[in-house]
Amino acid sequence: MRLPTLLLALLITLAGLASAVHAQSFPSKPLRIIVPFPPGGAADVTSRLLGEQMAKGLGQPVIAENRPGAGAVIGYELAARAAGDGYTLLVVFPSFVINPAVKHGLKYDPLKDFKSVGQTISVPMVFAVNPSVPAKSLQELIALARAKPGEIAYGTPGAGTTHHIIGEMFRLAAKINLVHAPFQGGGPAITAAVGGHIPMVLSNVNEIAPFAKSGKMRSLAVTTPERAELLPEVPTVREAGYPEVESTNWSGFVVPAATPPAAIARLSAELVRALRDPEIREKLKTYGMSPAPGTPEQFSALLQSESARYAKVVREAGIKAD
């Protein structure tokens, strides 16, 4: 055996030993979850809830660190620059893979700069209208939009958001002329719809459910494959004849790409354990979130497929972020 071959074999052996040592000692200090959104939202709630539960198995504190701004870009880019040692996680929502399609000059690549730990939750969205709108189903809304092209506006939490992308996906699928009305968050969009300032909104089910149950809004269709627990009487977009609009407002954890596989495996195992905990599942459901435990490979596949799917809609609809 030649010397270079011996050196290569030695290096491979040493790398394997280093990985094994890391796996045995990991984690040896507190971990952090970068939350690229303000306190109080879904990302913050899930990160703190799951972080506290994961800490029990990891034997180290897991601290949620809010770093909001620029449509989550500040937090995403910060995580991309973090050390790949397993001690920094990032909570991501669809904006993670949407941003590259709608914003220029980003300093992170969601598919190259990160590795998946696993999906955390799935949140259904719903098309809802003010009761004054003469449409009691998605089909009737489409007929109304065709009769009044360019006159029906739908509100979302902002340009380039998941809700905006799904709204345009619906517009293209139904071949109708809807007007996008971006707001600074889901709350203001719903307030405008409830007040009759805009006829329609695309919102998370948990946010619209109280208004739907009180008769202040009328829900037409949910975007998930199955009906939502909070609005079981509302049909899905597939039932309404538009399966291509099926989507969820998902979330999950990723880590910098250099993170050792052993660390990812440990984090993934603790995440799945946390998501399967009965108490955690019930708490998540009170926020309208469905636990979605899975493997790193499954979440990685979701990120890749959603990235391609959303980019296609962005191109076809000419979507641009604020």
N, C-alpha and C positions, 0 to 999 in steps of 0.2 A: 504493500500500500504506500503510495507516495505521500510526502509530507503535507502538501496542501489538503489532501483528502483527510488525513489524520486531524489536521487543524479544524477542518469543517465539521467533522464528526464531534470533535471536542466542544466546539462552539454550540452545536445543536444540543449536546448533552447538558452543557452549562445553562443554556436558555431554558431547557426543560426543568432543570433543578430550580432555577430562579422562579419560574412560574409556580412550581410546587410549593416553594417556600412562601411566596406571596399568597397563595391560596390558603395556606395554613395560618398565616398571621393576619389575613384580611378579615374584617377591618380592625385597625389598631388605634384609630382616632375617630373623632366625629365626622360625619358626612353632611353634605349640603345638597339641597334640591334648589336649583335656580328656577324661580317662578317669574317668567317674563310678563306678568300681569299684576295689576294693583291688588291689594288685600281685599278679601271678601268675595271674590268671584269663584267660579268653578275650579280654576287651576289652583288657586290658593287653598280652597277647602280640601280638595282631594290630596294635594301635596302634604298638608299638615296632618290630615287624618291617616293617610297611608304611611307617611314618614314616622309618625309616632308608633304605629303598629309594627313596621319593619324594624324599628330600633330594638324592639323586644327580642327578635331573633338574631339581629346582628350584634347585639351587645354593646352598641355605641349609639349616641344621639344622632338623629337625622333631622337637620335643621332646615326649614324652608326659608329661603332668602328672596324677597321680592325685588326684582329689578325690571320694572315696567318701562315702557317708552317706545315710540316709533313703531307702533303696531306689533309689539313683541320682539322687534328686531334687535333692540339693545340686549335683551336677555339671551336671545339665540346666539348672537355674536360673542357675547361674554363666555358662554359655555363652550363655544368652538375653540376659544383660546385657552381654556382651562387644561390643567394637567390631566393626562389620560391615565390616572392611577386608581380609578374606581371610587374616589371620594367626592366627585362632583357629578350629580345627575341633573338632567334638565327635563322639566315637564313641557310637553308639546301638545298643541292642538292643530287642526288643519292649516292654520296660518303658517305653520312651520314649512309645509311643502307648497303652499299657495304663493308665499312671498316672492320666491325666485321668478315666478311667471308674471308678477305685476309690479315688481320693484327692481330698479337697476342699481348696480354698485354694491350689492350685498357682500359681506365679508364672511359668509358661511354657505356651505353647500349641504343641504339636509341629508343627502344620500352618500356623500363622500367623507364629510367631517365628523360623522357620528355613527355609533352602533346602537342597535335597539336593545332595550332591556325587556320591554313588554308593554302591551296596551293596558290601560287602567280602567277607563270607563267608556260608555257609549251614551250619548244624549240625543233623543229624538227631537226633530224640529217639526213645526206645524205651519201650514198655510191658514191664516185666519183673517176674517174681514169684520168690519164694523157692521152691526145688525142692520144698519140702513142700506147696506149694499144688497140688491135683489139677487143674491146667489146663495143657494143652500147646499151646493156641492161644487167640486172642482170643475166638473163638466159645465155647470151653469156659469161659473166664473169665466171659463174659456169662451163660452158663447157671448157673454157680456163684453169681454175684451175684444172680441171680433166685431161686435156691433159698435163699439166705441174705441177704436184703435188710438193708442197714445193718451187715453184719458184716465186710465187706472194706474195709480202709483202704488208700489209696494215698499214698505219701510224695512230697513235692515240696520244692524249695529254699525254699519259703515262700508265704504267702498273697499273692495278687495277682501272682504270677510267671507267666511264660509257661507253665511246666509246669502250674501250677494251672489256668490258663484252658483249656489243651488237655485236661486231665483232666476238667474240667467239660463241655467240648464233647463228649467221648466219653461221659460219663455221660448227657447229654441225648440224644445220638444213639442210644445203645443202650437208652435208657429203663430204666436200672438204678439202684439205690440204693447208691452207693459213698460212703465217708467220707473226707474230705480230711484228711491228716495233714501239716501244715506243719512244716518244719525250718529251721534257720538255715544254709541252704546245701545244695547237692546232695550233697556228701560225707557229711554226717551222715544224710541220708535213705537213701542207699545202704547205709551201715553198719548202719542199723536193719533194712533189708530183708534184708541178708546174714545178720544175726544172728537173724532170725526174729521180731523184735519187731513188725514190720508185714509183711503178706503181699506187698505190691506197691509198686512205685515207678515214677515216670515220670521218666526221666533222659536226659541227652545220651548218645548212642551211645558216644562215646569214653570216657565215665566208667564205663559199665556193661560194655563189651566185655571187659576183663580178668576180671571176675567170671563173665561168661557163658561164656567160653572155659575157665575152670577148673572149671565145673560148680557154682559157688556161687550163681548166679542163672540163671533161664530166661527168655530173651527171647521175647516173643510177637508183637510187630509194631512196625515202625518207622513214623514219622509222615510220611516224605518220599514224593514221587511215585515215586521209584525206590529199590530196595534199597540199603542202606548198604554201602560197601566193607568196613568193619570187621566187619560181620555179614551177609555175603551170603546166608546160609541162612535169614535171618529175613524173613518176608513183610511187605509194606506194609499199612497200614490199608485201602487201597483193595482189595488182594487179599483182605483179611479181610471186605470188604463194607461198609466205612465210609469212603467217599471224602471225606465232609464233615469228617472229623477231620484230613485232610491238612494238615500245617503244618511249618514249619522254624523253628529258633531262629536267625534272621538277624541280621546286624549291618551297619552302614554308617556313613558320615561325612556330617555336615551342618554348615552354617555359619550364623551369624546372618543374618536375613532381609535386612539392608541390604548384604550383601556384593555387590560389583559382579559382573555376569555374566561379565566377562572373567576375573576371578580364579577364579570357580567353574569356568569352562571349563579353565583351566590346571591347577587342582587335580584335576579329574576326569580329565584326560588323563594326568597323572602317576600317579594311583591305578590306572587301568586298565593302564597300562604295568607298574606294580609287581605287580599281580595276575596278569599274563600272564607274568611272569618265571618260567622253569622252576624255579629254585632256591627262590624264594618259594613257589611252588605246592606243591613237595615238603615244605617246612617246615610249611606250613599243614596239609597232609594228615597229618603225623605227630601233630598235635594233634586229628585227627578233624574238621578244618574243610575245607569245599569252597570254593575261590575262586569268587566270583560277580561278575565284572566286568560293568558295564553303564553306562548313561547316567544323568545326574541326573534326567531325566524318568521313567525306568523306576523308580528308587528312590523318587521322589516319589509315583508311582502306587501303589507297594507300601505306603508309609506311609499313604496315604489309605484304601486298601482294608482293610489290617490294622486300622487305627483303628476303622473301622465294624464290621468283623467281630468284633473282640474286645469292643467296647462292647455289642454285641448279646448275646453270651454272658454278659457281666457282669450285664446286666439280667435275663436269663432265669434265671440260676443264683443271683442275689442275692449275688454275690461282693463281699467287702470286704477291703481290705488291712489288715495289722497296724497 
